[in-house]
Every structure is written in C-alpha cells, then in structure tokens.
Amino acid sequence: MKSEKNKIRGAQFVIYSGLVLVSLASLFPFYWMFVMATNTNDAINQTPPAMVPGGNLVSNFEAVLNSIPFFGAMLNSFIVASSITLGVLILCSLAGFAFAKFEFPGRTLLFVFILGTMMIPPQLGLIPQYFIITELGWLSDLRAVIVPGLMNAFGIFWMRQYIASAVPDDIIEAARIDGCSNFRIYWNVIVPIVLPAFATLGIIVFMAIWGDYLWPLVVLQDQSMHTIQVALRSLMDDRVRDFGMILSGTFWATVPLIVVFLLFNRLFIKSITDGAVKS
C-alpha cells in the first residue's frame, strides 16, 4: 500500500512540476515585456540585456502619451471590441439555437456553407468590404469596423454545438407546452444554460478584435479614430526605436485583456470541463 501511495505521490509531483514549468514559460513573455517597459533603451540593448524591472515605467509611459493619443485609442478599441463581442454573442447564440433545435429546409446545407466561410482567408474580402464601406460613407467611422465584425462563423458553430449538447429537447418542449414563444424560450431557457459558452466565445472574440490591426488600419484613416493597435504602430520610428516606450505602450494595452480574462475565466473553464464531461 505504501509503495502504491508513493508511486501516486511521485506521479502527482511530476505532473504538478511540469504544470508549474509550463505556466512559468507561458508567463515569461509578459514578464519580459514588463521588464523592457521599465528600462531605458541602453539597458535593453546591452549584452546581456536587463532581466529585472527598472525604474523607468512612468517616464516611458509619459513618452507614449506625448507621442500618440493613447487613452483615446484605448477607448476606441474598447468601444469596438465590446460592441462586436456583444453583437456576436446575441446573433451567434440566436443562430446556434435555430440550427440546433429547429427543423427547416436547407438547414444542413446552410450550416455547411457557414462552416465553409471559415476556410476563406479574411484578406480576400478586404477590397470588396472597403468598397462597400466607402459607398456607405463610413470611412474613419467606428461603424466600419463594428458592423463587418458582427458576423462570426466560428461563433455560430460554437453556439450550435454547445446548445445541441447542453440543452435537452424535453426542456424546450415543456416550455412550448407552457405557452412560451421561441424568443422567450431563448431568453429564459437557452441563455441561462449556455452562459459558460457565452464567456468562452466572448473572451475569444474580444481578444481577437482587440488585437486586430489590418482592417482598422485600412478604414480608420483619421488619427482620432485609431484603435490601440494602429496607434501603437505609429510609435515605431524607421530611424530610432525606443523599445522601452514601445513596450510600455504595449504593456498597458495588454492590461484590459488580462482583466477580461480574469473576470470570466471561471465560466471559461466551466465550459471546457462541461464539454469534457459530456464527451
């Protein structure tokens, strides 16, 4: 018995040690970014480079504020990312509910078509979308980024799969017998059950939109409408690059992503564990 317990403890020690090492390796890029954000350019470029935080975090961030409208760009990014995330959650959950629990002609074909759009590189739609935005008069308007981002094929697929496995048909039939409309079934039955799926999809979409660079660069030509990624790019000078300033801006631009993940990580983990149990 003791030998078996020792083997189990040894295996647990190896597993937990491996998890700790992987976690440290995953966190190192964030630590290194913070170190560079707090040091001068000379300390960063020396050999070996500085490996401990310095005392220039405030001065580097002041240089960022003097170079770009940082807080305005952060606000633009927050408006865009929040609007798209909320819209995607509503539209994709409604579409997922329809595909999972309703029978209608062409359902399978339409769902396969939606999945097929995931195989098309988004760069191929850059020029047609630009012409549409130009005709609508939305250049240098946040609507040019928000509206095209509301359609998300992965979101429809994710919500359809989760609703199909997590919501029993008996509950929906019971709600219909009680006289609930389809929208009331969605709001009072589907939404409370799929909150973990909402959290997972919301985190994925928010992070993707927050880090998007190409499309905002194309359509948001006015500097006052720049998102944070486009604004940070303007810190890169072709002749002199102040890495401390650049990484300081990047560090503070990453903070909202960390906050969003910490707020919803329990539901995110729950959605993963629920899927593992169901499978």
N, C-alpha and C positions, 0 to 999 in steps of 0.2 A: 504493500500500500504506500509506504513512504517513497519507494522508488518511482511509483507512478505519479505521486504528487510532485516529486522533484522534477520529473520529466515535464509535467504540465506547467510548473512554475518556470522551468527553463525555456519552454516554448513561448510562454507569455512574455518573459523578459526579452527574448529575441524579437518578438513581434512589436512590442512597445518601443524597444530601442530603435528598430527600423522606422517606425512611425515618427519618432522624435527626430531622427536624422532627416527623413523626407520633409517633415514640417520645417525644420531649420533651413534646409536647402531651398524650400519654396519661399520662405520669408527673407532670405538673404538679398534678393534683388531690391526689395523695399527698404531694407536696412542700408544697402549701398546707395540707393537714391537719396536717402535722408542724409547720409554722410557727405555726399557730394553737394547737397543743398546747403550744408552748414560750413563748407570750407571755401577758401579762395581758389582762384584758378591755378595759382602756383602750387598749392598743396595738392590739388587734384592731378596735376601734370607731372609731379615729381616721381622719382623712382626709388623705392616702391611708393605707391600713392597712399594718401592718408586713409587709415582704416577705422578711425574713431571720429565721432562728431566734433566739429569745430565750433567756433563762436560767431559765425557769420550768417546765421539763418535770417536774422532780421534785416541786415544790410542787403543780402541777396534778394530778399523779397521786396524790399524798397526799390531795388533796381528794376525788378519785374513791374512794379506799379508805375514806375516812371517811363517804362518802355511801351506798355500795352494797357488798354482798359480792362484789367484783369477781372474785376468784380462784375463789370457789365457783361463780359464774355461768359463768366460763370453763370450769371442769371439767364442769359440766352440759352446756354446749354441745359440748364435746369428746366426751363420752360419747354424746350423741345423734347428732352428726354422724358419728362413727366407726362406731357400731353400724348406723346406717341405710346408710352407704356400703358397709360390708362385706356387709350383708344384700342390698342391691340388686345388688352385683356377683355374688354367688353365685346369687341367684334369677333375675336377668335373663339371666345367661350360660347357665344351665340351660334357661330358656325359649327363649332365642335359638337354642341348639343344637337343641332339639326342633323349632322352627319351620323352621330352615334345613336340617336333614339327615334329618328323619323324615317319613314319609307316614302321615297318619291322617285319618279322616273329619272334615270340618268345619275343617280346618287353616286354609284361606284365610279362611273366614267368621269364625273366632275371631280371627285376626290382624287383620282389618279392624275387628272390634269393639274390640279393644285400641287400635288407632290412633284409633278414633272417640272414645275416652275422653279423648284429648289435646285434643279440641275443647271439652270441658266445663270451664267455669271452676271452679277448686277451691273458690271461695266458696259455690257451690251445695250442696256436700256438708258445709258447716260445721255446720249444725244436726243433720242425721242422725248425723254422726260424734260430735257432742257427746252426743247421747242414748245412743249405743252405749257411749261411754267412761264415761258416768255409770252406766249399768246394770252395767258391768264393775267399777265401783268404782275406776277408775284416775285420778280427778281428782287433780291435784297429784302425779302419778307420772310419771316419765320414760317409762314404757311407753306413756302416752297420746300421746306424740309419736313414739316409735320405731316402734311397730307399724304405724300407718297409713302411715308413710313408706316401708315396705319394698316396696310395690307401685309400680313406676315404668314407665309405658307407654313413655316415650321410651327407657328403658334396654333394654327388650325389643326395641324396634325397632332400636336402635343395634347391639346384640349380634347380632341376627338378620342384619342386613345385613353386618356385618363377618365373621361366621363363614361366611356363604354365599359371600363373595368371597375370603376368605383361606385357607380350609381346603378342599383338594381332596377330592372324594369318594373318590379312589383310596386316600388315606391311611387313611380310615375303613374302607374295605372290607378293606384289608390288615390293620388292627388286628383286625377281626372274624374274619378267617381265622386269625389267631394266637390266637384264643380270648378276646379282651378283651370284657368286659361293657360295656354302654353307659356306666356311670359311670366305668369305667377309661378308656374312650376319651375321655370328657370331661376327666378329671383329667390323663391322661398325654399326650394329643394336642391337645385343644382349648385348654386353659388356657395352655400354653407359647406357642402361636401367637398368641393374642389378648391377650397382656399389654399391648401398646400401647392396645388398645381398653379394657382394664381401667383403665389410667391416665387416659385421656380421660374415661370415664364417672365414675370416682372423683373426679376434680377437679371436674367439673360438679356432681355430687350433693353433695359435701362443701361446696362454696361455697354452693349453694342452701340447704342445711339450716342452715349456719352463719348465714346472713343471714335466715332465716325469722323472722317476728315475729308474725303474726296468730294462727296456731294455738297456739303456745306461750303466748301471752298469754291465750287463751281457757281452756285446760285446766290450765295450771300456775299455780294461784292462790296457792299458798304461796310466799312470797318466797325461802325457802331453796332452792326448786326452779327458780327463774327461770333461763332461758338468758341469754346475754350481751346479746342484742338487747333483751329485755324489761327487763333490769337497766339498760341504758344509757338506755332511755326514761324511767326514773324520775329521771334526772339533770335532765330538763327541768322547770324551775320556771315556773309561769304568771306569776309576778311578776318574778323576777330570773333571768336566764340567764347563767351563767358559761361562755362559749363556750370558753375555754381549758381548763376542766375537762372539758367535754363532748367536745371534740375530742381531749383527752389519752386519755380512756377509749376513744374510737373508734379512735384510732391503735393502741393496744396490743391492741385486739380484732381489728385487721386483720392483725397480725403472723402469727398461725397460718396464715392463708390464703396469705400470701406464702411461708411455709416449705413448706407442702404443694405449692404450685405449683413451687417451685424443686427439690423432691425428685423430682417426677415429670414435669418439663417435657420431658425428653429423650424419654420414651415418648409423651408427648402430641404432640410434634412428629413423632415417627416414625409415629404412627397417621395423622396428616394427610398426610404425604408418601407413605406407603404407599397411601392412598386415591387420591392424585393420580396415582401411577404406574399403579395398576390401572385407573383410569378412562381 
